[in-house]
């Protein structure tokens, strides 16, 4: 059945995803606390954040698997609550945990999903062969999945989500736990998906992954979007350069921090256990003044460098903690609850 586009869809044809003020609460924990997102059609959009930040819960709401407690979202102009059936025809979802059947082979899994999606036996065989070839699984097609590596399972899971060739694909931390070679293969697959017309919304904990793949990035922390832009825009927001210091004596940490604030006019981020300081800089020439101050005050350095800022500095500056550290236990539990509910919704 063909559905005529709604006025909202016509007005939003350039946007694959529009979310306004999304909220999801589990008990006393606000797993998602007013998230706004706009994802342009034909792009890779990265949602970057630590464990428990609310990434999976946000994906579950956008994919119609969880009902928002507040806010609204549209997929290609279709409301995710009022038009959930239409939305489900437009999306593919690959979650953190494989949805494939471990008791079946790769070939049997893809045939099963193809038939469930309404393909004829002939079309299902053709699509299965195409996807096995695309994801480098042809030689292993008849092996039981229990003999597959983690990377092979992830590739098969992604292949299953592409059977219907959806225009929007949600990838929830697709490379977590993969070895570097398999991660690079997944990155190439994601680039090919966009090159052939799909839009990808990617959640990740990996800074380099967001930097390599995403046209735009939303940094999310404790259920809120704390920054949004291209990778270069986010890096520029913390200065044109980044100062990295390791002190010769950890006892000088407070004095060094005070000197940086006085000379450079910025607040450095400290790692006390390693006697390290990182600070954004708008003018690298001021480093000479800082070194003179350190010498005059008897502060000794073990390491010193000035680099272009990275997404690490962006996240540290915005949140005060690293992107790959676990968040508070309660927040992490909220995100896991969201994932469990999403699985229940997918079985319904």
C-alpha positions as CSV (number, residue, x, y, z in Angstrom):
1,X,0.0,0.0,0.0
2,X,1.3,3.4,-1.0
3,X,1.0,6.2,1.6
4,X,0.6,9.8,0.4
5,X,3.1,12.1,2.0
6,X,1.7,14.3,4.7
7,X,2.2,18.1,4.7
8,X,4.8,17.7,7.4
9,X,6.6,15.2,5.2
10,X,6.6,17.6,2.2
11,X,7.9,20.4,4.4
12,X,10.6,18.2,6.0
13,X,11.8,16.3,2.9
14,X,15.4,17.5,3.4
15,X,15.4,16.1,7.0
16,X,15.6,12.4,7.7
17,X,15.2,13.0,11.4
18,X,13.7,15.9,13.4
19,X,13.5,15.5,17.2
20,X,12.4,18.3,19.5
21,X,12.6,18.0,23.3
22,X,12.7,14.2,23.6
23,X,12.4,13.0,27.2
24,X,12.4,9.5,28.6
25,X,12.3,8.8,32.3
26,X,12.9,5.5,34.1
27,X,11.9,5.8,37.7
28,X,13.8,8.7,39.1
29,X,16.4,8.7,36.2
30,X,15.9,11.0,33.2
31,X,17.7,8.9,30.7
32,X,16.9,11.4,27.9
33,X,16.4,15.0,29.1
34,X,15.2,17.2,26.2
35,X,17.2,16.0,23.2
36,X,16.9,18.0,20.0
37,X,18.3,16.5,16.7
38,X,18.1,17.4,13.0
39,X,19.7,14.9,10.6
40,X,20.0,16.0,6.9
41,X,19.0,13.4,4.3
42,X,21.9,11.6,2.7
43,X,24.4,12.2,5.5
44,X,26.1,10.3,8.4
45,X,25.1,11.9,11.7
46,X,27.1,10.9,14.8
47,X,25.7,10.9,18.3
48,X,28.8,10.8,20.6
49,X,28.7,10.1,24.3
50,X,29.8,7.8,27.2
51,X,28.0,4.8,28.5
52,X,24.7,5.7,30.1
53,X,24.5,9.1,28.3
54,X,21.1,8.2,26.7
55,X,22.2,7.3,23.2
56,X,20.4,3.9,23.0
57,X,17.2,5.3,24.6
58,X,17.2,8.1,22.0
59,X,17.5,5.6,19.2
60,X,14.8,3.5,20.6
61,X,12.4,6.4,20.7
62,X,13.2,7.5,17.1
63,X,12.8,3.9,15.9
64,X,9.3,3.7,17.5
65,X,10.4,1.0,20.0
66,X,10.0,3.4,23.1
67,X,7.3,6.0,23.5
68,X,8.7,9.4,24.5
69,X,7.5,10.8,27.8
70,X,7.7,14.3,26.3
71,X,8.7,15.9,23.0
72,X,8.1,14.8,19.5
73,X,10.1,13.3,16.6
74,X,9.6,12.9,12.9
75,X,11.2,10.6,10.4
76,X,11.1,12.0,6.8
77,X,8.2,14.2,8.1
78,X,6.2,11.3,9.6
79,X,5.5,11.5,13.4
80,X,7.0,8.5,15.2
81,X,4.0,8.1,17.4
82,X,1.0,8.9,15.2
83,X,2.5,7.2,12.1
84,X,4.6,4.5,13.6
85,X,3.8,1.9,10.9
86,X,4.9,4.2,8.1
87,X,8.1,5.1,10.0
88,X,8.9,1.4,10.5
89,X,8.8,1.0,6.7
90,X,11.4,3.7,6.3
91,X,14.1,2.6,8.8
92,X,16.5,-0.2,9.6
93,X,17.9,-0.7,13.1
94,X,21.1,-2.4,14.2
95,X,21.3,-2.5,17.9
96,X,24.2,-3.1,20.3
97,X,23.3,-6.8,20.5
98,X,22.9,-9.0,17.5
99,X,19.4,-9.9,16.5
100,X,20.4,-12.9,14.4
101,X,19.6,-16.5,15.4
102,X,22.7,-18.3,16.7
103,X,21.2,-21.7,15.8
104,X,21.0,-20.9,12.1
105,X,23.7,-20.2,9.4
106,X,24.2,-16.8,7.9
107,X,22.4,-17.9,4.8
108,X,19.4,-19.2,6.8
109,X,19.2,-16.0,8.9
110,X,19.1,-13.8,5.8
111,X,16.6,-16.0,4.1
112,X,14.4,-16.0,7.2
113,X,14.5,-12.2,7.5
114,X,13.8,-11.8,3.8
115,X,10.8,-14.0,3.8
116,X,9.4,-12.3,7.0
117,X,9.7,-9.0,5.1
118,X,7.6,-10.3,2.3
119,X,10.1,-11.2,-0.4
120,X,9.3,-14.1,-2.6
121,X,11.5,-17.2,-2.3
122,X,13.4,-16.3,-5.5
123,X,13.8,-12.6,-4.4
124,X,14.9,-13.7,-1.0
125,X,17.6,-16.0,-2.4
126,X,18.8,-13.2,-4.7
127,X,18.9,-10.6,-1.9
128,X,20.6,-13.1,0.5
129,X,23.4,-13.8,-2.0
130,X,23.9,-10.1,-2.7
131,X,24.2,-9.2,1.0
132,X,26.5,-12.1,1.8
133,X,28.8,-10.9,-1.0
134,X,28.6,-7.3,0.1
135,X,29.6,-8.1,3.6
136,X,32.3,-10.7,2.8
137,X,30.4,-13.6,4.2
138,X,29.9,-15.8,1.2
139,X,32.5,-18.4,2.1
140,X,31.1,-18.7,5.6
141,X,27.4,-18.6,4.5
142,X,26.6,-22.2,5.6
143,X,28.6,-22.2,8.9
144,X,26.6,-22.1,12.2
145,X,26.8,-18.7,13.8
146,X,28.4,-20.2,16.9
147,X,31.5,-20.5,14.8
148,X,31.4,-16.8,13.8
149,X,33.7,-14.1,15.2
150,X,32.2,-11.0,16.8
151,X,33.0,-9.0,13.7
152,X,31.3,-11.5,11.4
153,X,28.2,-11.4,13.6
154,X,28.1,-7.6,13.5
155,X,28.4,-7.6,9.7
156,X,25.6,-10.2,9.4
157,X,23.4,-8.2,11.8
158,X,23.9,-5.1,9.6
159,X,23.2,-7.1,6.5
160,X,19.9,-8.2,8.0
161,X,18.9,-4.6,8.7
162,X,19.5,-3.7,5.0
163,X,17.3,-6.4,3.4
164,X,14.5,-3.9,2.7
165,X,17.1,-1.2,1.7
166,X,15.7,1.4,4.1
167,X,16.4,5.1,3.4
168,X,17.3,5.6,7.1
169,X,19.6,3.3,9.1
170,X,20.1,3.5,12.9
171,X,23.4,2.0,13.9
172,X,23.8,1.8,17.7
173,X,27.5,1.4,18.5
174,X,28.1,-0.9,15.6
175,X,31.8,-1.4,16.1
176,X,31.9,-1.9,19.9
177,X,34.2,-4.8,20.7
178,X,35.5,-5.2,17.1
179,X,39.2,-5.5,16.2
180,X,40.8,-2.6,14.3
181,X,40.6,-4.4,10.9
182,X,37.0,-5.3,11.2
183,X,36.1,-1.7,12.5
184,X,37.8,-0.3,9.3
185,X,35.7,-2.7,7.2
186,X,32.5,-1.5,8.9
187,X,33.5,2.1,8.3
188,X,33.8,1.4,4.6
189,X,30.4,-0.3,4.6
190,X,28.8,2.7,6.3
191,X,30.4,5.0,3.7
192,X,29.0,2.9,0.9
193,X,25.5,3.0,2.4
194,X,25.5,6.8,2.2
195,X,27.1,6.8,-1.2
196,X,24.2,4.7,-2.5
197,X,21.5,7.0,-1.0
198,X,20.9,6.0,2.6
199,X,21.0,8.2,5.6
200,X,22.9,6.9,8.7
201,X,22.4,7.9,12.3
202,X,25.3,6.4,14.2
203,X,25.8,6.3,18.0
204,X,29.4,5.7,19.2
205,X,31.7,6.0,22.2
206,X,34.7,6.2,19.8
207,X,36.0,9.7,19.1
208,X,37.9,8.7,16.0
209,X,34.9,6.9,14.6
210,X,32.7,10.1,14.9
211,X,35.6,12.1,13.4
212,X,36.1,9.8,10.5
213,X,32.5,9.1,9.5
214,X,30.1,11.8,10.6
215,X,29.1,14.9,8.6
216,X,27.8,16.4,11.8
217,X,28.1,15.3,15.4
218,X,25.9,15.8,18.5
219,X,27.7,15.4,21.8
220,X,25.3,14.0,24.4
221,X,26.0,13.7,28.1
222,X,23.6,12.8,30.9
223,X,20.7,12.8,28.5
224,X,21.3,16.2,27.0
225,X,22.9,17.5,23.8
226,X,25.7,19.7,25.1
227,X,27.2,20.6,21.6
228,X,26.4,20.0,17.9
229,X,28.2,20.7,14.7
230,X,30.8,19.4,12.3
231,X,33.9,17.9,13.7
232,X,35.9,21.0,12.7
233,X,33.4,23.3,14.3
234,X,33.4,21.4,17.6
235,X,37.2,21.4,17.7
236,X,37.3,25.1,16.9
237,X,34.9,25.8,19.8
238,X,37.7,24.9,22.2
239,X,40.4,27.0,20.5
240,X,42.7,26.8,17.5
241,X,45.3,24.9,19.5
242,X,45.5,22.6,22.4
243,X,48.2,22.7,25.1
244,X,49.4,19.4,26.7
245,X,51.6,19.3,29.7
246,X,53.0,16.6,32.0
247,X,54.6,18.0,35.1
248,X,57.9,16.7,36.5
249,X,56.5,16.9,40.1
250,X,52.8,16.1,40.8
251,X,52.9,18.5,43.7
252,X,53.2,21.4,41.3
253,X,49.8,20.6,39.8
254,X,47.8,23.4,41.5
255,X,50.5,26.0,40.9
256,X,50.6,25.1,37.2
257,X,46.8,25.2,36.9
258,X,46.8,28.7,38.5
259,X,49.6,29.9,36.2
260,X,47.7,28.7,33.1
261,X,44.6,30.4,34.1
262,X,46.5,33.7,34.8
263,X,48.6,33.7,31.6
264,X,46.3,32.1,29.1
265,X,43.0,33.0,30.5
266,X,41.6,29.5,30.3
267,X,40.7,26.8,32.8
268,X,42.8,23.6,32.1
269,X,41.5,20.1,32.5
270,X,43.7,18.1,35.0
271,X,44.5,14.4,35.3
272,X,46.0,14.4,38.8
273,X,47.0,10.8,38.8
274,X,49.3,11.4,35.8
275,X,50.2,15.0,36.6
276,X,48.8,16.0,33.2
277,X,47.1,19.3,32.2
278,X,45.3,20.0,28.9
279,X,44.1,23.5,28.0
280,X,42.5,25.0,24.9
281,X,44.4,27.9,23.3
282,X,43.3,30.7,21.0
283,X,46.8,32.0,20.5
284,X,49.7,29.6,20.5
285,X,52.2,32.5,20.7
286,X,51.2,32.9,24.4
287,X,53.0,29.6,25.2
288,X,56.3,31.5,25.4
289,X,54.9,33.6,28.2
290,X,53.6,30.6,30.0
291,X,57.0,28.9,29.9
292,X,58.7,32.0,31.3
293,X,56.2,31.9,34.2
294,X,56.8,28.3,34.9
295,X,60.6,28.9,35.0
296,X,60.2,31.9,37.3
297,X,58.0,29.9,39.6
298,X,60.1,26.8,39.6
299,X,57.5,24.5,37.9
300,X,59.3,21.8,36.0
301,X,57.9,20.0,32.9
302,X,58.4,16.3,31.9
303,X,56.5,16.7,28.6
304,X,55.2,19.6,26.6
305,X,53.3,19.9,23.3
306,X,51.0,22.2,21.3
307,X,48.6,20.4,19.0
308,X,45.4,21.0,17.0
309,X,42.4,20.2,19.2
310,X,40.8,16.8,19.0
311,X,37.3,15.6,19.9
312,X,38.9,14.3,23.2
313,X,39.5,18.0,24.1
314,X,36.0,18.9,23.0
315,X,34.4,16.3,25.2
316,X,36.7,17.0,28.2
317,X,36.0,20.8,27.9
318,X,32.2,20.3,27.6
319,X,31.6,17.7,30.2
320,X,34.7,17.6,32.5
321,X,35.2,13.8,31.9
322,X,36.4,11.5,29.2
323,X,34.0,10.1,26.6
324,X,35.0,6.5,27.2
325,X,34.6,6.4,30.9
326,X,31.5,4.8,32.4
327,X,28.9,7.3,33.5
328,X,27.1,7.2,36.9
329,X,25.6,3.8,37.7
330,X,22.1,5.1,37.7
331,X,22.4,6.7,34.3
332,X,23.9,3.5,32.9
333,X,21.1,1.5,34.3
334,X,18.6,3.8,32.7
335,X,20.2,3.3,29.3
336,X,20.2,-0.5,29.8
337,X,16.5,-0.4,30.8
338,X,15.8,1.6,27.6
339,X,17.6,-1.1,25.6
340,X,15.6,-3.9,27.3
341,X,12.3,-2.1,26.6
342,X,13.4,-1.6,23.0
343,X,13.9,-5.4,22.7
344,X,10.5,-6.0,24.1
345,X,9.0,-3.6,21.6
346,X,10.7,-5.3,18.7
347,X,9.3,-8.6,19.8
348,X,5.8,-7.2,20.1
